[in-house]
Amino acid sequence: MAGIFGKSVGWLKYAWAKEPVIFMSCVFGFSGPLFVLVSPWTKDTAATLASIPHVYPYPQLENKDLSGVDSQGEEKKFKILF
């Protein structure tokens, strides 16, 4: 185990010495998702999302004849032609 760790540290030192810009871009790229996973805001956001209901109560309409009501809920005005 120490051999793998030593080789990894040696490779990281070599990468830092050879290409520091690429090395740091990889460090920032890998640390971003890790920061999201360990952030306290993640726990708070999960708790907030869990408290939001996914199904809202829908008002039940009575069995009424709605043929004389337009989509805005107002009575349609009919002209009598006789």
C-alpha positions as CSV (number, residue, x, y, z in Angstrom):
1,M,0.0,0.0,0.0
2,A,2.8,2.4,0.8
3,G,4.4,1.6,-2.5
4,I,1.3,2.7,-4.4
5,F,0.9,5.8,-2.3
6,G,4.6,6.7,-2.8
7,K,4.4,6.2,-6.5
8,S,1.2,8.4,-6.6
9,V,2.9,11.2,-4.6
10,G,6.0,10.9,-6.9
11,W,3.8,11.1,-10.0
12,L,1.9,14.2,-8.6
13,K,5.3,15.9,-7.9
14,Y,6.4,15.1,-11.4
15,A,3.2,16.4,-12.9
16,W,3.4,19.6,-10.9
17,A,7.0,20.2,-12.0
18,K,6.4,19.3,-15.6
19,E,2.9,21.0,-16.4
20,P,1.6,23.0,-13.4
21,V,-1.2,24.7,-15.4
22,I,-2.6,21.4,-16.6
23,F,-2.1,19.9,-13.1
24,M,-4.0,22.7,-11.4
25,S,-6.8,22.6,-13.9
26,C,-7.3,18.9,-13.2
27,V,-7.2,19.7,-9.4
28,F,-9.9,22.3,-9.8
29,G,-11.9,20.1,-12.1
30,F,-12.0,17.2,-9.7
31,S,-12.4,19.4,-6.5
32,G,-15.6,21.1,-7.8
33,P,-17.9,18.1,-7.7
34,L,-16.3,17.0,-4.4
35,F,-17.0,20.4,-2.9
36,V,-20.7,20.1,-3.9
37,L,-21.0,16.7,-2.2
38,V,-19.5,17.9,1.1
39,S,-21.0,21.4,1.2
40,P,-23.4,22.2,4.0
41,W,-25.7,23.9,1.5
42,T,-26.3,20.5,-0.2
43,K,-27.8,19.1,3.0
44,D,-30.0,22.3,3.4
45,T,-31.1,22.1,-0.2
46,A,-32.0,18.5,0.1
47,A,-34.1,19.2,3.2
48,T,-35.8,22.1,1.5
49,L,-36.6,20.0,-1.6
50,A,-38.0,17.2,0.5
51,S,-40.4,19.6,2.2
52,I,-41.9,20.8,-1.0
53,P,-45.1,18.9,-1.9
54,H,-45.1,17.2,-5.3
55,V,-48.9,16.8,-5.5
56,Y,-51.1,19.8,-4.9
57,P,-54.8,19.6,-4.0
58,Y,-57.0,20.4,-7.0
59,P,-60.4,21.9,-6.3
60,Q,-63.1,19.5,-7.2
61,L,-65.8,21.0,-9.5
62,E,-69.4,20.3,-8.8
63,N,-71.3,18.5,-11.5
64,K,-72.6,21.6,-13.2
65,D,-73.4,22.3,-16.8
66,L,-70.5,24.6,-17.9
67,S,-71.6,25.0,-21.5
68,G,-72.6,28.6,-20.8
69,V,-69.3,29.6,-19.2
70,D,-66.3,30.6,-21.2
71,S,-62.7,29.7,-20.3
72,Q,-62.3,32.7,-18.1
73,G,-65.2,31.7,-15.9
74,E,-67.6,34.3,-17.1
75,E,-71.1,33.7,-18.4
76,K,-71.5,33.7,-22.1
77,K,-74.0,36.2,-23.5
78,F,-76.4,34.7,-26.0
79,K,-78.4,36.8,-28.4
80,I,-81.9,35.8,-28.9
81,L,-82.7,35.9,-32.7
82,F,-86.5,35.7,-32.7
